Amino acid sequence: MQYFKSAMFIPGKGQAYTYSEATDDDAVLRSLTHIPQTGEISRIPDPVVKRLFMKERLQACPAEEFVALWDQPA
């Protein structure tokens, strides 16, 4: 399993991070978006994007970071 994140600024909310959990052949299994400044987490258990796109632009992240956010209570 591989885990990646990317960042984008959202006006009025702050920095948003999009995380992806993917298999070793780059198939995306689930993803989430986290905005730390507001505490918002949007979980996507069956994402529309099924393959990693522009993988070279994504930052690798530890599995624990993804799982900790995924498991937070809603």
Number of C-alpha atoms within 10 A of each C-alpha: 12 16 22 22 21 15 15 11 11 11 8 8 13 13 15 20 18 19 25 25 22 19 13 10 10 15 17 23 18 18 23 19 20 19 19 13 11 12 8 13 19 14 18 14 12 11 14 11 13 13 16 17 12 7 12 8 10 17 12 15 16 11 13 10 13 19 12 9 16 21 9 8 6 8
